[in-house]
Amino acid sequence: MAKAPSRSALIALASAGSFLALAAAYAFQYLGGLAPCHLCWLQRYPHFAALGLGLLALMIRLPVLARLLALAGGAAALTTSAVGAYHTGVERHWWPGPSTCTSGSITNVSAKDLLAQIQAAPVVKCDEVAWQMLSLSMASWNMVFSLGLAVLWLMASRKH
């Protein structure tokens, strides 16, 4: 019978998952040329938090603190999963996206400066799927993957 993984092993695995999610996002951005939209950025921040929480939990060997850090890591994973679910709905036009994914009113800018800003800025819309695999977008994959990471974090929090 196989031995159950330790709290440290589960935290390391969940942290590695967030690292891989971030690595994939940056690879798509810098190697694949897919600029992230506003919602894509919002999905990255909880992964950074989970990675930091995991590293802290692995360095500090106090069981009570490790349990709290694991719970916080689980909350971070659930947060990025929730943003991924919201982004999926925006991509599939189930509901409207945030105003940050569209243009707002423009004041106190000359026509020349405005044209220069428009031409220099990449157009990245939250409601357009830039890449998909098996009919799931990157946001959808982040949602599913992060739910799995949340399970690992919660398993780690329950270890004695």
N, C-alpha and C positions, 0 to 999 in steps of 0.2 A: 504494500500500500504506500502511495506517495505521500510524503510529508507536505502539509499545507505551507504555503509561502509565508514568510515572516512579514511583520508590519513594514520593516525597512525594505524588503524586496518589493512589496506592493507599492510603496511610495516611490521607490526608484523606477518601477515600471510605469506608473502613472505619470511621473515627471518626464520620463523618456518619451512617453506618448505626446505630451505637450510640446516637447522639444522637436519631435518629428513633425508634428502638425505645423509648427512655426517654420521649420526648415522647408517643408513642402510649399507653404504659402510664399516664402521668399524665393524659392526656386521658380515657382510659377511666375512671380513678379519679375525677377531679374534675369532668369534664363529663358523663360517662356514668353516674356514680353507682355504679360497680362497685368495691367495696372489695377490695383485694388480700389474698390469703391468705398464709400463711407462705412457701409455695414460690414464690409470685409475687414476694415481696420478694427471695428468694434469687436469682431470675433477674435482678434489676435491678443488684445489686452488681457483677457482672463487666462489665456495660455501662458503669458509671461508671468502673471501672478501665481498660477499653479506651479510653474517651474521654480520660481523663487521660494514658494512655500515648501516645496518638496526638498530643495537643497537645504533649507533651514532645518526642516524636520530630520534630515539625515545627519546633520552636523550636531544637533542638540539631542542628547540621548535621554531626556526626561519623558517618561511614558505619558504623563498627563498632557504635557505640551505637544508631544508628537501626535496624540489623539486629536487635540484641538487643531493643529496644523493640517492634519489629514481631513478633518471636517471642512476646514476653510478651502483646502484644495478641491474637495468635492463640490463645494459651493461655486468655486471658480469654473470647474468643468461644466456644471449645470448651467451657469450663466452663459458661457460661450455656446453651449448647445441650444439654449433658448434663443439667443441672437441668431444662430444658424437657422432655427425653425422659423423665426420671424422673416429672415432674409429669403428663405425658401418661398414663403407665402408671397413676398413682394415680387420675386422672380416669376412666380406662376400667376401673378396678377389676381391673387385671392383677396388682397387688400393693398391699399396704397403705401408707398414707401415714405420715408421721412423727407422733409423739404431740403435736407442737405444733399439729396441725390438729384435735385433739380435746381434750376436757377431761380434766384429771388429777385427782388427789386434792386435797381442800381441807381445810386445817387452820388453826386459830387465826383464824377469821373468823366474826363473828356472822351469824346468818341475815339480819338486816336489811342489813348491809353486803354480804353475798353477793348478795342480791336486787338491790341498787342496782348492783353491778358487772355482773351479768348483763343488766339492763335497759339499761345504758349502752353495753355492748360490742356492736359489730356481729358478727353470726354469719357467718363466712366459712369455709367448709369447702374443704379442698384437693381433695377427691374429687368436687366438683360443678363442672360446666362453666358458667361465668357467661356466656360469649359464644362463638359459633363462626361460622366462615365456611367454606363448602365442606367441611363435616364435620370441620374442624380447629379446635381450641380455641386460645386465645391462647398457651397453653404450647406447643402443637404448632407454631404459626406462629413463635414465638420460636426453637424448635429448628431449624426449616428455615432461617429468615432468618439466624440466628447461624452456621450451618454455612457459608452463603455469605460471611458476614463473615470467618470463619476462613480461607477460601480467599483472600480479598483480603489479609489480614494475612500469610499464608504466601507469597503471591506477592511482597509487598513485602519480605519478609525475604530473598528470593532475588535481588532486584535488586542490580546492582553499581553 
